[in-house]
Amino acid sequence: MFCIPITEHSQVAAARRAAIHLARQAGLNDTDTGRAALVATEAATNLVKHASSGQLLMRSLDGAGIELLALDRGPGMRFIGECLRDGYSTTGSLGIGLGAITRLAAMWDIYSVPGKGTALLAWVREGQRSGALPAPESGRVPTLEIGAICWPMPGEDVSGDAWACELRPGRGLLVVADGLGHGPGAAEAAQLAVQVVRAHPTGEPTALLGLMHGALRHTRGAAVAVVEVDLGRQQVTFAGVGNIAGTLITAAKPHPFISQNGIVGHHVRKIQAVNAPWTAEAILILHSDGLAGRWNLGAYPGLNTRHASLIAGVLYRDFTRGRDDVTVLVVKQQSGSR
């Protein structure tokens, strides 16, 4: 993942170069790499023009493609539809930046609140363009939508956090791990926990935590949460050790999950799973302690209807502590399959 701070025009070029590098790593051809570069350029330019400062986050998607997420705390947009129209500008420019992004992207979504800022999401995928977030369709097999941000603490080159998801028809298996401390040693422990899930994609959360406890014995250990979302049974199963926070948000109220005390790889008294009902409108949020726990999704009207990546981005923007590795993982039922 790249996280490019955008505070002035010279950093737009850095964002463009990072997008090109990531697109080539993701296997995109020259045409699609060019689209990625243009999307990054327009998004970064908008941050400078309209928000004065912000961040552009980029990561590879499974398969050929990259995700770009532009975050700011600027003035926001009162009329998003107008802002998408070519020729509309509040700064005297040509007013084609946001419209160009929506035409170039395979999928895009946006969340903006006047006075609080904007989050813009765009995917660039091989051979795909001009695709807004799909409208709900009836009769589709339910699938899960994933949004994630994982970034090291300031001054570190690698994050001591890690996350992964294994998606199968009707089921999702998710893990967030926070290695003890920071730097390469923490990253080793967190990555080993993730590798256990990768190696056992059909495993159950408690069994997987047991396997991790053995695999991490020679490391400094980690806090880990493993979650299974079973769409067929409409059930969430959570098992955690340490300080990974998990919250299931439904129409009724937020339901926090409780992890057991301990450090995976060193001392774990017991591993216990907790079940909760899953609904089509539910949102699952997992995060490490690099994110402050005082967030309230209800304070962001309409955000629960947006893409999972936008939810993760807004929480990261507004609640990252800035002195620790941070991971935010958001899971919801895909917009087109509710």
N, C-alpha and C positions, 0 to 999 in steps of 0.2 A: 504494500500500500504506500502511496505517496500522499503527503499532506503539505501543500504549498501555501504559506501565508501570502496573502495578496493585499498589500498596502499602497503600492504605487506602480506606475506603468511598466517599469523595468522587470517586474516579477511576472508579467504576462508571458514574456518569452520563456521564462523558466517553466511555467505551467505547460506551455506548448511542447517544449522539449520532453518533459516528463510524460505527457500523453503519448507522444510518438514512441518513446522508449517502451512504455507499458503496452501499447498496441502491438508493437513488433514482438514483444515477449509473448503476447496472447495469440500470436499467429495470424493477425489480421493482414490482409494484402495491402498493397500500396494505396489503393483507392480508399479503403476503409480506414487505414491509418491516417490518411489525409482528412477524412471526416472527423476522426477523433481529435486531431490537432486543431481543426476549426472550432469544434465544440468547446474545447478547453480554452482557446483564445477568446471566444465570445463570452464564455462564462467568467473568465478572469477579468476581462475588460469591463463587464457589467459590474463586478465587485468594486473596481476602482471608481467607475463613473457614478454609481448610484448609492454605494454603501460606504465609500471611503476606505473600508478594509473588510477583510473576510478570509475564508480559507477555501481552498479547492482540494478535495480529497478524491483520490483515484485508486481503484483496485481492479484486479482481474476478476472476471466472472468465469464460472465453470463453463467450459467450452470456449469458443472463439469470441471474445468480447471484453470490453472494459466498462466500468461504472464510474461516472463522474458526479460528484456531489459538491455543489457550491453553497456555502453557508455564510450568512452575515447577520449582524444585528443592526442593520440600517433602517431607513424609514419605512420599508415594506411597500407593498403594492395594494392600493385600494380597489383598483379595477384590473384584475389579472387579464381578463379578456381583451381589454384595450391594449395592455402592454404586449400581448402576443401579436398584435397587428403591426405589419410593416408600416413604417412611417410615423408611428407613435413614439414620442420621446419627451422626457421631462428635463433633458439636459441640453437640448439643441442639436443632438447628433442625428444621424440618419434614421435611427430607430428600427434597425433590422436585426439586432443581436439576438434577442429572445426568440423571435420568429425563426431565425436561421437555425438556432439550436433545435427547435421542435421539428423542423423539416429534416435535419441531418440525423437525428437520433432514431435508433430502433424503437425506443420507448422513452417517454419522459413524464415527469410529474412535478408539481410545484406546490409549495405551501408558503403563504405569506400573510402576515398580520401587520396592519399599519402601526408603525411605532415600535414594532418588536423584531422586525427582520424577515428574511426570506431564506427558504431552503429550496434549491433547484436540483432535480435528479435527472440524469440522462444516461442511457445505455447506448453504446456503439457496438453493434454486432456485425458479423460478416454478412454482407449482402443485404442488410435490413436497414430501412430508414422510414421516417415519418410515421411513427407509431405512438399515439398517446396511450396513457394507462387505459387498459381495456375496460369497457363497461360490463357490468355483471351479466352473465348469461345463465339461463336455466338449463338443467340437464347435464352439465359438465361434471366429470369426475372431480371431486374436491382435491385440490393440491395446496401445498404450503408456499408461502412467500417469505423470503428471508432478507433481512437487512442487517448489516454488521459493520462496526468500526472497531479496529484494534490498532492502538498507537502507543509507542513507548513514551516513558516519562522524559521530560526535557533533559538533554545531555546524554541520553543513551541511544545507541545505534540499533538495538534490537529490543522488542517488547518481551517482557517476562510473562505476558498474557498470551493465550492462544484460544482459538475457537474452531469448531468444525460442525458441519451438518451432513447427515446421510439421509437423503430423501428417497423413498420408495413409494409406489402407488398407495395412497391412503395412509401413509405413515412417515413421520419424520423423527430422526434421532439427532439430538443436539448436545454439544458439550462446550462449556466455557471453563478454562483452567487459568489459574493465577499462580505462577511459580513463586516460591518464597523469595522475597527480596526483589532485586532488579538485575538487569544485564544478562549476559550469556548463561550463567548458571540457572537463573530463573526461567529463561527461555527453554533450556534443555528439559527441565521438568515439565513445563507446560506442553511442549511439543510431544513429549513421550505420552502424556495423557491423551492427547488428540490422536496419536498413532494407534492407541488401543481401540478407539472407536472406529477408526478407519479400517482396522484389521477385523473388526467384529461388528459389521454394520447392522446385523439383525439381533444383536445382544440386548439384554434387559438392563436398565440403569443400575440396579444394585449389583448385578453380576459384573458389569463393566467397571464399576468402582472397585470391586474386589480385585480384578485383574490389574487395574492401575496401581493399586496399593503395592502389589508385588513388583510391578515394572519400575516403579519410582524409588525403590529402596536405596539405590546407590546415588540418588540425586538429593538435592536439598528439600524436595517435596513440594506439594502444591495444594491449594484450595481448588476443588473441582465440583461442578454440578453437571449432572447428566439428566436429560429430559427426553422422554418419548411422548410424541403427540400421535395418538391413534385416532384417525378421522372416522374409521369404521365403527369403533366402539365409543366414539365421542368422549375420549378420556385423555387426560394428561397425567403422566407419571413422572414425579420429580424425586431425585435422590442427590443429596449434596453433602459434602464435607468441607468445612471451612467457611470463608466469608464471601462466597459468590451469592449475590442476591437474585432471587427469582420472584416474579410477580405475575399472576394471571389476572388480566383485566377483562371483566365481563360486564354485561348490562347491569347486573346486580351491584357489584362493588369489587374493588381490587382484592385479590386473594394472595397474600404473601406466603411463600413457601419457606419452611424452616430447615436449614442445613444442620447437620450434626457437628459437634466440636471435633477438632482434630486437624491433622495434616496428612494428606494422602502420601504414602511412602514412608511414613514414620510412626505416627500413632493415630489409630482410628478405633474408638471403642465399639461403635456399632454402625452398620450401614442400613438405613431404613428408607423405604420409598413411601411417598405420599401421593395419593390419587386425587384428582379434581375433575369435574365435568368440563368438556370442551364444547363450545358452541361456534357457529359459523362466524359470529362477530367477535369472538375472543381474540385477545392479543397477549402473547407471552413475551415478557421482557426479562432477560438475564444480563447481569453486568457485574464486573469486578468492582473492587472498592476504589478504583480510580474515578468512579462516577459517584457524586454525592447522592445520598439516598432520599433527599427531600423533594424529588420531582413529583409532579402531579399531572398526569396526562389530561385531566379535566380542565386544566388551566389553558389548554390550547384547543379552542373550538374547531372541530372538524379534522383535527390531525389524525384521529383514529381511523378515518376513512381513506387516508392517503397511503402510499406505498410504504412498506416496512422500512425501506432504506431512509425515507424522509423522517420517519419517527425516530430511528436511531440517530440520524444526523442532528435533529433538533435537540434531543436529549444530550448528545455529546457537546453540542455548541453551548448549551446553557448550564450544564451541570458537571462538566469535567473539572476535576480538582486542580489539574495542571502541575501536580507534584508527584504523580504516580503513573505507572502504566494503566491504560484504560481500555476496556472492552465493553461494547454495548451490542447485544444480539437481540433482534426483534423478530418474532415469528407470528404470522397471522395467516388466515385462509386467503388464498389468492383472490384478488378483486374480481376476476372473471369467473370465479367458481363458487361464489357465495349464493 
